[in-house]
């Protein structure tokens, strides 16, 4: 598989795209004024301890307090001191109660494991992890692990033995996927570098105000090199000279052979446009995704889960109905895996494939989905078909999905994607006119609305507007303004005849009157 990385650097934003066989597989965006917090380490202060949900809220100097679940607390005695004299707390550590571990006002060091999302604050843990190129150092636990993406059991065992040799005392080491086929000498600089970072963090723990930042995770470019620039990558292209030089220096240190894969493109060229990615990014936030065979997906995110619906669309097949459905579902399974990864969809995902009668067809679709998800670095778990014929799966939620980064809720529809119908808008306007006419002694009212609402109101030559005027004993002057939102209306009470006449004279080309028009014509 051909794999490329494009890094587009601008003064206020950096974008990283991963291409697999020419298709956009991942997109990462970081604004200079809104950088991510995952991986950052803070010295925080416990604000609330809530035994009812076995969690605490910790002030780490972000907009919202962070959420610390009891299962994310390191109960090692070297980290926490327990105040009870009978040792009862230690006996219950296998099923700990958070009130024995934390108290309000307590200071502790935590690391962000999930970005703040919506109304929720960041999720944090006391189990610190420091990722390097080949290893992950876990200073607060005594543990050895190997990446699950390394499938060969002999290689896994070899890396475990190396990890036991290089592991600092009372600390943990995880061997990353990039560690495969590497020698012990490749890991020693990595571990030494991470130990120096941990030492600096421990020094910063001892002094300064609380809450405060102890360690900030590296920039998006460094993380890209650390996590994505693997031997499988054939090219890395960047449009910033300064960062290009840094990448060459880093590549020369890690693997001199990879320096030849780094290319520089001048800043006068739009790198993403050059590779046709701008349109692909636009499509990655749309609800509807077309399949190559003419079918399509509908992707609907909600607060609790994401729903994906599969439809045959324009695809009619060339054999029987069962084969048509199977072909559509197989292509959809591959595209769904790609879209989940590209859009960074996390949490619970429910997929409504087109109904299949044969069990073998369902097995093929499920197998295709699982195989397509193997390219995803984020952990996924496909649970299979439910009794209703829906596929349930989960994907680890670490950061906000792509649509949250690129879009914000519509200020008009509040994110519903819909606006009030014209009849509903008219009903609201008429109720407001009734209130104004009832509470005020006025001659007329100027109503300013969008042309679509005005057109609806003036159906049947304005008869409905005339009826309203008669009921309210109020003259209505209608002014059209297409710059207004379709749901909005400006209503201005006009106390007397002269006020109304002046409005008409000043807005002769943009107002409409009913029975008041004859009066104006007489004056004119």
C-alpha positions, 0 to 999 in steps of 0.5 A, a space after each residue: 500500500 502506497 502511503 504519503 503524508 502532506 503537512 500544510 503549514 500556515 501562520 495560524 493553522 497546521 494541517 496534516 493529511 495521510 494518503 493511502 493509495 492516493 485516497 485521503 485516510 486521515 486529516 489532523 488540524 491544529 490551530 495555533 490559538 486552540 491547540 489540543 490538550 490530550 497528552 498534557 500533564 497538569 498539577 491539579 486540585 480536586 474540586 468535588 468528590 462524588 461517591 455516587 458516580 465514583 468520580 471527582 472533578 479536578 481544576 486543571 486551569 481549563 475552561 471546564 473542570 476535568 473528570 477523573 473516574 476512580 478506575 483512572 486513579 493509580 492506587 499504588 501506595 507510593 502515589 497515594 497515602 491512605 489516612 485510615 489507621 486500620 488499613 481498611 482502605 487498602 483491603 478495598 483497593 480491588 473495588 475502591 471507593 473514591 472517597 477513600 482516595 481523594 478529598 476536596 482541595 487535594 493536589 495531584 498530577 494528572 494527564 489528559 486522556 480525552 479532549 473536552 467535548 461539548 458540555 463535558 470537560 477533559 477526562 484525566 488519569 493519574 496513570 502517566 504515559 510518555 510516548 516516544 518513537 518506539 516505546 511508551 514510558 509509564 512512570 507510575 506503574 510497573 508493567 510491560 506490554 507490546 502493541 496489539 498491532 504486532 501480530 507475530 507471537 515470536 516477535 511479541 515475545 522477543 520485544 517483551 524480553 527486551 522491555 524487561 531488560 531496558 525497563 527502569 526500576 518500578 516503571 512500565 514500558 510498552 513497545 509500540 508498533 514501530 518497535 517491530 524488528 528493532 534491536 535493543 540499541 534502538 530503544 535505549 536513546 528513546 527510553 533515556 529521552 523519556 526518563 529525562 522528560 519525567 525527571 523534569 516533570 517531577 521537578 516542576 511538581 514541587 513548586 508553583 501555583 496550582 493548578 498549572 501545566 507541567 508538561 505540554 505534548 509536542 506540536 502536531 508536526 512532531 507528533 506526526 513524525 513520531 507516530 505516523 512517519 513509519 517505514 511504510 511512508 513513501 513520501 512526506 511533503 511540507 511547505 514550510 522551509 524551517 519545519 522542513 529543516 527540522 524534519 530532516 534533522 530529526 530523520 537523520 537522527 532516527 533513520 538517515 535512509 528516511 531523509 530521502 523521503 522528505 520533500 519541500 514545496 514552496 509556501 506560494 503553492 496550496 499543498 492541499 489544493 495541489 493534491 485535490 484534498 480541499 474538496 475531499 475535506 469538504 465532503 468529509 463533513 457532509 451527511 451524505 457519502 456516495 459509493 462508487 457503485 451508486 449507493 450511498 451512506 447517511 452519517 448522522 452523529 448524535 450526542 450519545 452515538 453515531 448512526 450510519 445508514 446504507 442505501 442502494 441509491 442508483 445501484 440496481 445491480 445486474 443479477 438478483 436482489 440478494 447479490 445487489 444488496 450484498 455488493 452494496 453492503 460490501 462496498 459500504 463496509 469498506 467506505 464506512 471504515 474509511 469514513 469513521 477514521 477520516 472523520 475521527 468518529 468515536 464512541 458507539 457506532 450503529 450501522 444499518 446495512 441493507 437487510 440480508 436474508 442469507 447468514 453467509 452474506 452477513 458474515 462476509 459483510 462483517 468480515 469486510 468491515 473488520 478487515 477494513 478497520 485494521 488500518 485504523 490506529 485507534 482501537 475499534 471493537 465490532 460486536 456484530 449484528 443485533 436481533 434487529 439486523 444492526 451492526 454495533 461497534 465502538 471506537 475509542 473516543 480521544 478527541 473531537 470528530 472532524 466536523 466539530 473542528 471544522 464546523 460550529 452549530 448554526 446560530 439560527 437552527 441551533 444545530 438541528 439542521 432545520 428552520 421553522 416553516 413559513 406558516 410557523 413564522 407567520 403564526 408567530 408574527 400574527 400572535 405578536 401583532 395581536 399582542 401589540 394591538 391589544 396593549 397599545 393604542 396605535 394606528 399601524 405597524 411596520 412588519 419587516 420580513 424575508 421575501 419568502 414570508 412576505 410571498 406566503 402572506 400575500 397569497 390570494 392577493 393579500 386577502 389573509 393580510 386584509 383579514 388580519 387587519 380587519 380583526 386587529 383594527 390595525 393597518 399593516 405595512 409590509 417591508 421586504 428585506 432578503 438580508 434577514 433570516 427567514 425566521 426573523 421579523 422586525 415589528 415597529 408600532 406606528 402611533 398615528 396616520 402621519 407616522 405610517 404615511 412617512 414610512 411609505 414615502 421613505 420606502 416606496 419601492 420596498 413596502 406593500 400595503 393593502 387597504 392603506 394603499 388607497 389612502 396613500 395613492 390619494 395623498 400622493 
